Amino acid sequence: MSGRAAHVIVVGNEKGGCGKTTVSMHLAVGLLRLGFKVGCIDLDHRQQSLGRYFANRRAWMDRSKIDLPTPVMVVMQPSAAELKAQAVAQERAGLDALLGHLSQQCDFVVIDCPGSDVALARHAHIHADTLITPINDSLLDLDLLGRLDPVSWELVAGGVYANLVWDLRRERRKSHRSGIDWVVTRSRLSALTDRNKQKMAEILPRMSKVLGFRLSDGFGERVIYRYLFLWGLTVLDMEQSGIDMGASKSNDAARAEVVTLLQNLWLPRVNERLEKHVFR
């Protein structure tokens, strides 16, 4: 992929707590372990969840004397300009420059967006070759994608985030002359079957045909995804982590979930390498 612009993956949703950073982290490490060069940008300058995740990773590497694949990590800082319009312009120009720089040294750039509607996140979406939107398995989260009739369960209008993506896709076609491959994943899936889970499974495929996104399996409600943050580790690092996590079917299932997501994203040359690679 050398000599070509990096493939930009934006992980976005206006709602917090839906697993954006978990997806970003595991996606970046998965691509690194497949031999790709990866850059990461954290747009949430206040919480810096992805930045903190990789800072923990570097600290654990220094402490345990182990070597783990790590991307080029940048946390975008806000503009100090007093005027809002000037600050927005500076931040957009800064992101453009950063993407240009990372594209010269990386195959993929993963951008983790904040859980709110901010100008810089909108601008990042316009750069997205692939947009990943994790949603919790909840009708409340589903409302960001589409408004449903409570009797017929039919889609009556697009949600605020789906409408935003629609507008940004149109803007991208004007500036980049290409579209955005939008993938929605269901996060924190329970192993139990209930009415809510059944309705989500029925509604999302119908909604995807109208709103123009693809569906992919997401990550289940597993403790392991949350537990590894302090070490900056992912479920793909278990054998090399330097800590004894023990073997379990749940951990194996979590690793399989990450691999399935990588397969379903249809990223350049990724499935070709997945066929030859075994994550341990």
N, C-alpha and C positions, 0 to 999 in steps of 0.2 A: 504493500500500500504506500510505499515511499514515493514522494513526488506528487501525491494527490492530497487534497484538503482532507483534514480529519472528518470523520463521520460524527456529527454532533447529536448527542442523546440528551434530551431534556426530561427531567423527572418533575412533573408539575401537577398541582391541584391546589385550589384556593383554600381547602380545608386542612387544618393541621391534624396531626395524630393519625394519619392514614398510612404511614409506612414509607414515605418518600425517601428518607435517609437510609433506611434499611435496604431498600431496593437499590439506591445509588451505590452504597458501599459494596453490596454483594455483586452487583453488576460490574463495578470497576475491578474488583479482585478477580472475578471470573475471567474477564478479558485479559488481565495481566497474566493469569496462570495459563492462558491459552497462547501466550507469547506476544501479545499486542502491546504497543506503547500507549499508555493511557494518561490523560490529564483530567483533573477534576476541578470544578469551580463551585464554591458554596456561595450562593447569593444572599443567604440569611446572615448578615453581618452581626446581628445581635445574638442569636442562639448559637450559630456556627456549629450545628450538630455534626455535619459531615467533616468539617475542619477539625473538630474536637476528636472525632472518631479516628481520623488518621494521625492526629497528634498522639493519641493514646497508643496507636500502633507503633509509631516511631519510638516512643518512650519504652514500650515493652521490648522492642528489638534491642535497644541499648542495654536494658536491664538483664535480659535473658541471654544475650549474645547469640540470638538466632537471626537469620536473614529471611525476611518475608517480602514478597513483591509489593511495591508501593508506588502509587502514581505521582505525577507532578500535581501538587495540591495548592490551590490558591483560594483564599477567602476574599471576596470583593468587599472593599470598604466604601462607605457612603461618601458622596461629594460634600465638601465643606462650604459650597456656595450658598449664599443666603437666599437667593431667588430660586423658587422651585423649578422653574423652566430651565434655568441655567444648570442646576444640580442634575436634573433628569438628562440633559444633553451631555454633561460631563460623564455621568455614569454609563450612558449608552456608548459613548465614544471609548470609554475605558474597557467595556466588555468587548467591543469590536476589536480593539487592539490586542486584548488578551487572547481572544479566539484566533486572531491572525498569528500570534506568536506560538500558541500551542499547536496550531495546525502544521507548523513547520517541523515539529518534533514528535507528534503523536499520531496514532492511527484513529483513536477515538477520544472524544472529550465528553465527559459526563457532567451535566449541570444540575445541581440540586436546588430547587426553587423554594422560597419561603411559602408558608401556608396562608398566604394573603394575596390580594390583588395589588401589586406594586408595578410601577412603570418598568423597572429593570427586568422583572420576571416576564412581563409581556414581550419585551425586546428579545429576551433569550428564546422565547417560543418561536419567534420569527426565524431564528437561526437553526431550529430543530430539524434534523433529517428524520429523527425518530422521537416521538413524544410518548412518554409512559405516564399514565395517570393511575396510581393506586387508589382504590376506594375501599373503605371498610365495608364489610358485608352487612350494610344497614340501609334501610329505605331513606334515612336522613341524609346519608352521603349520596345516595342515588339522586336526590333532588337537585344536586349541583349539575347533574347531566341532563335530567329531564323531569318535567312536571307530569304527574300521573293523575288520572281520574280515580278516585277512591272506590268507585263502584265497578267500572269496567276494566280498570287497570291499564287503560290505553294511554299512550303518550299524547298529551294535549299541547305541550310547548317545550321548547328546549330550556334547559337550566342555565344559570348564569355562566357557569364555566364552559359548557358546551357552546353557548353563543359566543363567548370570548374566543374559543379555539376556532370557530367558524370564521370570525372576522380576521384573526391573525393568519389563518391559512390563506385567505384571499390576499392579505398584504404580502405574505411570503411569495406567492406566485408572481406578484408584480416585481418584487425586488430580487428574488433568487431564481425565478422561472422554474420552480419545482415545488412539489407539495410536501406535506408533512405526513408521515406514516404514524397514525395515532393508535396507540395500544392501551387498552384499559385492563387493569388487573384487579381481582378481588383479593383484598388483604385480610389477614386475621381470620381465616376461615375456621369455623369450629368443626370438630370431627362429628358432632351430633347433627342430625337432620331435624330442622324445625320449619315452621311455616314461613318464617322470614327468609330462610336460606332457599327454600323451594321457590318462593316468589322471585327472588333475585336471579335464580337460574332461569326462570321463565322470561322475565322482563328484559334482561340485558341483551340477549341475542336479538330480540325484536328492536330494541332501542339502537343497537349498533348499526342496523341496516339504514335507519333514518338519519342518525347523527354522523355516520361515517367513521366509526372507529372499529378496530379489531379487538377481539377478546382473547386474553391469555390467562392461564392458571396463574394465581398469585401465591403468596406465602401463607401458610396456615398459622393458627394461633399457637405458637410454640415458644416456650420459655427461652430456648437456646438463642433465638434471634436477639432478645433483649439482654441476655446475660453476658454476652461476649463484648459489650461496648467498652468496659473498663480496660480491656487488653487491646482493643482495636482490632479484634479478630472477627472472622466470618466463619460460617459453617464449612467453607472450603479450605480452611487453615487447620483443621482439627489435628491432623497427623503431624503437623510442623509447628504447632502452637507453643510448645514448651510448658503446657499445663495438662494435667490429667483430667480429661472430661469423661472418660469412660465411653464404652460403646453402647449405643442404644438404637432401637428401631426408629425412634423419633428423630434423632440426629441424622440418621441415614435418609429419612424421608425429607428432612429439611434440605439436605444437599441435593436430593433429586429435584426438589422444587426449584432450586436456583438453576440447575441445568436445564430444566424444562422451559423456564423463562428465557434463558439464553437462546434456546432453540427457536422459540416462538417469535422472537423479535426480528428474525430474518436479516440480521446484520451482515455486512460484507465479510465473507470468508470465515465467519464464525462457525456455521454448521459444518463446514468442511473440516475445521480443526477439531470440533467436538467429536467427530467420528473417530478420530485417532487419539483422543485424550481421555484419560480416566481420572476423575477427581477423587482424592482419597482424604 
